[in-house]
Protein backbone atom coordinates (compact mmCIF):
# COMPACT_ATOMS: atom_id res chain seq x y z
CA UNK A 1 0.00 0.00 0.00
CA UNK A 2 2.75 2.46 0.93
CA UNK A 3 4.61 1.82 -2.34
CA UNK A 4 1.41 2.26 -4.32
CA UNK A 5 0.66 5.58 -2.63
CA UNK A 6 4.25 6.77 -3.14
CA UNK A 7 4.05 5.96 -6.86
CA UNK A 8 0.70 7.75 -7.10
CA UNK A 9 2.24 10.77 -5.38
CA UNK A 10 5.13 10.88 -7.88
CA UNK A 11 2.70 10.68 -10.80
CA UNK A 12 0.45 13.46 -9.50
CA UNK A 13 3.49 15.63 -8.81
CA UNK A 14 4.54 15.23 -12.44
CA UNK A 15 7.85 13.65 -11.50
CA UNK A 16 8.09 11.07 -14.27
CA UNK A 17 10.63 9.40 -16.52
CA UNK A 18 13.34 9.71 -13.90
CA UNK A 19 15.00 7.30 -11.46
CA UNK A 20 13.81 7.39 -7.84
CA UNK A 21 13.88 5.28 -4.71
CA UNK A 22 11.33 4.82 -1.94
CA UNK A 23 12.69 4.18 1.56
CA UNK A 24 10.30 2.95 4.24
CA UNK A 25 11.05 3.96 7.85
CA UNK A 26 9.69 2.32 10.98
CA UNK A 27 11.69 4.38 13.50
CA UNK A 28 8.65 6.41 14.55
CA UNK A 29 5.25 5.53 15.94
CA UNK A 30 3.82 6.26 12.50
CA UNK A 31 5.16 4.27 9.51
CA UNK A 32 6.35 6.58 6.75
CA UNK A 33 8.59 6.70 3.74
CA UNK A 34 11.10 9.03 2.10
CA UNK A 35 11.38 9.53 -1.64
CA UNK A 36 14.63 10.47 -3.36
CA UNK A 37 14.57 11.24 -7.07
CA UNK A 38 16.85 12.64 -9.74
CA UNK A 39 15.93 16.06 -11.11
CA UNK A 40 17.55 15.05 -14.41
CA UNK A 41 15.26 12.64 -16.26
CA UNK A 42 16.21 9.86 -18.67
CA UNK A 43 16.20 12.34 -21.55
CA UNK A 44 18.74 14.55 -19.84
CA UNK A 45 16.20 17.30 -19.15
CA UNK A 46 15.81 19.04 -15.78
CA UNK A 47 12.50 18.53 -13.97
CA UNK A 48 11.06 21.91 -13.00
CA UNK A 49 10.38 22.10 -9.24
CA UNK A 50 9.55 25.81 -8.93
CA UNK A 51 5.90 25.13 -8.03
CA UNK A 52 6.49 21.94 -6.03
CA UNK A 53 5.56 23.44 -2.66
CA UNK A 54 2.01 24.44 -3.59
CA UNK A 55 1.50 21.39 -5.78
CA UNK A 56 2.75 19.13 -2.99
CA UNK A 57 0.14 20.59 -0.63
CA UNK A 58 -2.67 19.94 -3.12
CA UNK A 59 -1.49 16.42 -3.96
CA UNK A 60 -1.01 15.38 -0.33
CA UNK A 61 -4.47 16.60 0.60
CA UNK A 62 -6.07 14.83 -2.37
CA UNK A 63 -4.35 11.52 -1.57
CA UNK A 64 -5.15 11.84 2.15
CA UNK A 65 -8.83 12.42 1.48
CA UNK A 66 -8.98 9.69 -1.19
CA UNK A 67 -7.65 7.01 1.13
CA UNK A 68 -9.47 8.29 4.21
CA UNK A 69 -6.31 9.16 6.13
CA UNK A 70 -6.35 11.68 8.96
CA UNK A 71 -5.39 15.16 7.92
CA UNK A 72 -2.60 16.72 9.95
CA UNK A 73 -3.73 19.66 12.06
CA UNK A 74 -2.02 23.03 12.06
CA UNK A 75 1.21 23.83 13.88
CA UNK A 76 -0.67 24.48 17.12
CA UNK A 77 -0.97 20.72 17.70
CA UNK A 78 2.55 19.71 16.65
CA UNK A 79 4.97 18.46 19.30
CA UNK A 80 7.92 20.91 18.96
CA UNK A 81 10.22 18.70 21.03
CA UNK A 82 10.81 16.61 17.91
CA UNK A 83 12.01 19.64 15.94
CA UNK A 84 15.26 21.55 15.93
CA UNK A 85 16.58 25.05 15.39
CA UNK A 86 14.35 27.78 13.99
CA UNK A 87 11.50 25.40 13.15
CA UNK A 88 11.31 24.29 16.77
CA UNK A 89 11.17 27.89 17.97
CA UNK A 90 8.56 28.72 15.30
CA UNK A 91 6.16 26.10 16.61
CA UNK A 92 6.84 27.03 20.24
CA UNK A 93 6.08 30.69 19.52
CA UNK A 94 2.86 29.83 17.65
CA UNK A 95 1.63 27.61 20.47
CA UNK A 96 2.55 30.09 23.20
CA UNK A 97 0.71 32.86 21.36
CA UNK A 98 -2.42 30.72 21.46
CA UNK A 99 -1.92 30.08 25.19
CA UNK A 100 -1.47 33.81 25.82
CA UNK A 101 -4.66 34.69 23.95
CA UNK A 102 -6.60 32.22 26.11
CA UNK A 103 -5.03 33.27 29.42
CA UNK A 104 -7.70 34.42 31.92
CA UNK A 105 -5.80 37.61 32.80
CA UNK A 106 -5.53 38.74 29.18
CA UNK A 107 -8.17 41.33 28.35
CA UNK A 108 -6.38 43.72 25.98
CA UNK A 109 -3.23 44.09 23.88
CA UNK A 110 -1.07 45.27 26.80
CA UNK A 111 -1.94 42.28 28.98
CA UNK A 112 -1.48 39.98 25.96
CA UNK A 113 2.08 41.17 25.34
CA UNK A 114 2.79 40.95 29.07
CA UNK A 115 1.63 37.32 29.00
CA UNK A 116 3.84 36.63 25.97
CA UNK A 117 6.83 38.01 27.85
CA UNK A 118 6.48 35.14 30.33
CA UNK A 119 7.40 32.83 27.45
CA UNK A 120 10.34 35.00 26.39
CA UNK A 121 8.44 36.41 23.41
CA UNK A 122 8.35 40.09 22.45
CA UNK A 123 6.48 41.88 19.67
CA UNK A 124 7.46 44.56 17.18
CA UNK A 125 5.29 46.49 14.74
CA UNK A 126 6.87 47.66 11.49
CA UNK A 127 5.36 49.93 8.89
CA UNK A 128 6.00 48.70 5.34
CA UNK A 129 6.65 50.99 2.36
CA UNK A 130 3.00 50.79 1.37
CA UNK A 131 1.91 51.82 4.85
CA UNK A 132 0.89 48.36 6.03
CA UNK A 133 1.35 47.59 9.72
CA UNK A 134 3.25 44.29 10.02
CA UNK A 135 3.57 42.50 13.33
CA UNK A 136 6.67 40.46 14.21
CA UNK A 137 7.25 38.10 17.10
CA UNK A 138 10.77 37.74 18.53
CA UNK A 139 12.17 34.90 20.60
CA UNK A 140 15.90 34.67 21.17
CA UNK A 141 17.71 35.27 17.88
CA UNK A 142 14.68 34.40 15.76
CA UNK A 143 11.95 36.66 14.36
CA UNK A 144 8.68 35.59 12.76
CA UNK A 145 6.21 37.58 10.70
CA UNK A 146 2.76 37.05 12.19
CA UNK A 147 1.13 35.83 8.96
CA UNK A 148 3.80 33.17 8.60
CA UNK A 149 2.88 31.77 12.00
CA UNK A 150 -0.90 31.81 11.65
CA UNK A 151 -3.45 33.79 9.66
CA UNK A 152 -5.11 34.93 12.91
CA UNK A 153 -1.94 36.21 14.62
CA UNK A 154 -2.00 39.79 13.39
CA UNK A 155 -2.66 42.45 16.02
CA UNK A 156 -6.10 43.21 14.60
CA UNK A 157 -7.12 39.54 14.65
CA UNK A 158 -5.78 38.96 18.16
CA UNK A 159 -7.51 42.03 19.59
CA UNK A 160 -10.76 40.88 18.00
CA UNK A 161 -10.34 37.37 19.44
CA UNK A 162 -9.61 38.75 22.91
CA UNK A 163 -12.59 41.11 22.74
CA UNK A 164 -14.90 38.23 21.79
CA UNK A 165 -13.51 35.97 24.49
CA UNK A 166 -13.52 38.65 27.18
CA UNK A 167 -16.46 40.98 26.47
CA UNK A 168 -15.80 44.24 28.25
CA UNK A 169 -18.51 45.65 30.47
CA UNK A 170 -18.92 49.38 30.03
CA UNK A 171 -16.61 50.91 32.58
CA UNK A 172 -16.61 54.23 34.37
CA UNK A 173 -12.82 54.19 34.40
CA UNK A 174 -11.82 52.61 31.07
CA UNK A 175 -12.33 53.41 27.42
CA UNK A 176 -13.74 50.65 25.17
CA UNK A 177 -10.21 49.86 23.95
CA UNK A 178 -9.02 49.25 27.51
CA UNK A 179 -7.09 52.48 27.96
CA UNK A 180 -7.59 54.53 31.10
CA UNK A 181 -9.98 57.47 30.93
CA UNK A 182 -8.39 60.77 31.97
CA UNK A 183 -9.46 62.07 35.38
CA UNK A 184 -10.33 65.76 35.19
CA UNK A 185 -11.04 66.52 38.85
CA UNK A 186 -10.98 64.97 42.28
CA UNK A 187 -12.79 66.26 45.38
CA UNK A 188 -12.82 69.84 44.19
CA UNK A 189 -9.27 69.88 42.79
CA UNK A 190 -8.82 70.01 39.02
CA UNK A 191 -5.94 67.96 37.68
CA UNK A 192 -3.37 69.64 35.44
CA UNK A 193 -2.66 68.18 32.00
CA UNK A 194 0.52 66.62 33.37
CA UNK A 195 -1.32 65.09 36.31
CA UNK A 196 -3.94 63.66 33.98
CA UNK A 197 -1.21 62.20 31.76
CA UNK A 198 0.52 60.67 34.80
CA UNK A 199 -2.74 59.19 36.02
CA UNK A 200 -3.48 57.62 32.63
CA UNK A 201 0.06 56.22 32.61
CA UNK A 202 -0.56 54.54 35.97
CA UNK A 203 1.65 56.86 37.99
CA UNK A 204 0.93 58.18 41.49
CA UNK A 205 -0.55 61.69 41.47
CA UNK A 206 -0.47 63.94 44.54
CA UNK A 207 -3.38 66.33 45.01
CA UNK A 208 -3.40 69.13 47.60
CA UNK A 209 -6.39 71.14 48.85
CA UNK A 210 -8.95 68.36 48.53
CA UNK A 211 -12.25 68.69 50.35
CA UNK A 212 -12.98 66.29 53.16
CA UNK A 213 -10.90 65.07 56.13
CA UNK A 214 -7.80 64.40 54.01
CA UNK A 215 -6.66 67.63 52.33
CA UNK A 216 -3.73 65.89 50.63
CA UNK A 217 -4.35 62.57 48.90
CA UNK A 218 -2.54 60.37 46.42
CA UNK A 219 -4.38 58.70 43.58
CA UNK A 220 -3.31 55.99 41.15
CA UNK A 221 -5.13 53.73 38.69
CA UNK A 222 -4.91 50.11 39.78
CA UNK A 223 -4.74 47.75 36.80
CA UNK A 224 -5.49 44.68 38.86
CA UNK A 225 -8.61 46.17 40.42
CA UNK A 226 -9.44 47.94 37.12
CA UNK A 227 -10.29 51.15 38.95
CA UNK A 228 -8.48 54.05 40.64
CA UNK A 229 -7.46 53.89 44.29
CA UNK A 230 -6.61 56.70 46.67
CA UNK A 231 -4.08 56.75 49.48
CA UNK A 232 -3.54 59.02 52.45
CA UNK A 233 0.19 58.74 51.82
CA UNK A 234 2.31 58.08 48.76
CA UNK A 235 2.04 54.29 48.17
CA UNK A 236 5.54 54.29 46.76
CA UNK A 237 6.74 55.53 50.17
CA UNK A 238 4.60 52.77 51.68
CA UNK A 239 4.06 53.92 55.30
CA UNK A 240 2.90 56.83 57.42
CA UNK A 241 2.28 57.36 61.12
CA UNK A 242 -1.05 56.86 62.88
CA UNK A 243 -1.37 58.07 66.48
CA UNK A 244 2.25 59.09 66.44
CA UNK A 245 3.97 55.73 66.32
CA UNK A 246 2.21 53.02 64.32
CA UNK A 247 3.22 52.71 60.65
CA UNK A 248 0.43 51.88 58.22
CA UNK A 249 -0.76 52.56 54.71
CA UNK A 250 -3.95 54.57 54.37
CA UNK A 251 -5.73 52.92 51.44
CA UNK A 252 -9.26 53.44 50.23
CA UNK A 253 -11.06 51.93 47.25
CA UNK A 254 -13.06 54.29 45.10
CA UNK A 255 -16.67 53.43 44.42
CA UNK A 256 -17.05 52.17 40.85
CA UNK A 257 -19.90 54.58 40.22
CA UNK A 258 -18.90 58.19 40.89
CA UNK A 259 -22.49 59.31 40.44
CA UNK A 260 -23.91 57.00 43.08
CA UNK A 261 -23.03 59.17 46.03
CA UNK A 262 -21.58 56.13 47.78
CA UNK A 263 -18.17 57.75 47.84
CA UNK A 264 -15.34 55.70 49.24
CA UNK A 265 -15.46 52.52 51.24
CA UNK A 266 -12.87 51.28 53.65
CA UNK A 267 -10.77 48.59 51.98
CA UNK A 268 -11.40 46.06 54.74
CA UNK A 269 -13.97 45.07 57.34
CA UNK A 270 -13.76 44.13 60.99
CA UNK A 271 -13.56 40.36 60.61
CA UNK A 272 -11.33 40.44 57.54
CA UNK A 273 -8.52 37.88 57.71
CA UNK A 274 -4.92 38.87 57.11
CA UNK A 275 -4.88 36.91 53.84
CA UNK A 276 -7.95 38.80 52.60
CA UNK A 277 -6.49 42.12 53.72
CA UNK A 278 -3.19 41.47 51.95
CA UNK A 279 -4.92 40.36 48.74
CA UNK A 280 -6.79 43.68 48.63
CA UNK A 281 -3.56 45.64 49.22
CA UNK A 282 -1.11 44.33 46.60
CA UNK A 283 1.06 47.44 46.87
CA UNK A 284 2.18 46.58 50.43
CA UNK A 285 5.06 44.41 51.47
CA UNK A 286 4.29 41.53 53.84
CA UNK A 287 5.53 43.43 56.90
CA UNK A 288 3.65 46.61 55.98
CA UNK A 289 0.44 44.70 55.36
CA UNK A 290 0.73 42.87 58.67
CA UNK A 291 1.21 46.11 60.63
CA UNK A 292 -1.64 47.83 58.81
CA UNK A 293 -3.96 44.86 59.35
CA UNK A 294 -3.23 44.79 63.08
CA UNK A 295 -3.94 48.53 63.31
CA UNK A 296 -7.24 48.06 61.48
CA UNK A 297 -8.22 45.17 63.75
CA UNK A 298 -7.77 47.49 66.72
CA UNK A 299 -10.25 49.87 65.12
CA UNK A 300 -7.69 52.56 64.27
CA UNK A 301 -8.09 52.55 60.49
CA UNK A 302 -8.91 55.83 58.81
CA UNK A 303 -12.54 56.86 58.57
CA UNK A 304 -14.30 57.08 55.23
CA UNK A 305 -13.71 60.26 53.23
CA UNK A 306 -16.56 62.34 51.91
CA UNK A 307 -18.44 61.28 48.83
CA UNK A 308 -17.04 62.14 45.44
CA UNK A 309 -17.84 65.19 43.39
CA UNK A 310 -20.30 64.62 40.57
CA UNK A 311 -20.22 65.62 36.96
CA UNK A 312 -18.14 64.17 34.10
CA UNK A 313 -15.34 61.64 34.44
CA UNK A 314 -14.00 63.08 37.67
CA UNK A 315 -14.13 62.30 41.34
SULRA-V587558 format. One record per helix or strand. SS is the DSSP state (alpha for helix, beta for strand). FROM is the first residue (numbers start at 1). LEN is the number of residues. If there is no record, write none. Layout:
BEGIN
ss	from	len
SS	FROM	LEN
SS	FROM	LEN
END
This chain:
BEGIN
ss	from	len
alpha	2	11
beta	20	6
beta	32	6
beta	40	1
beta	46	1
alpha	52	16
alpha	75	3
alpha	80	3
alpha	85	18
alpha	109	9
beta	122	6
beta	133	7
beta	142	4
alpha	146	4
alpha	155	11
beta	174	1
beta	180	1
beta	185	2
beta	189	2
alpha	193	8
beta	205	3
beta	217	6
beta	227	5
beta	240	3
beta	246	3
beta	251	4
beta	264	3
alpha	274	6
alpha	286	12
END
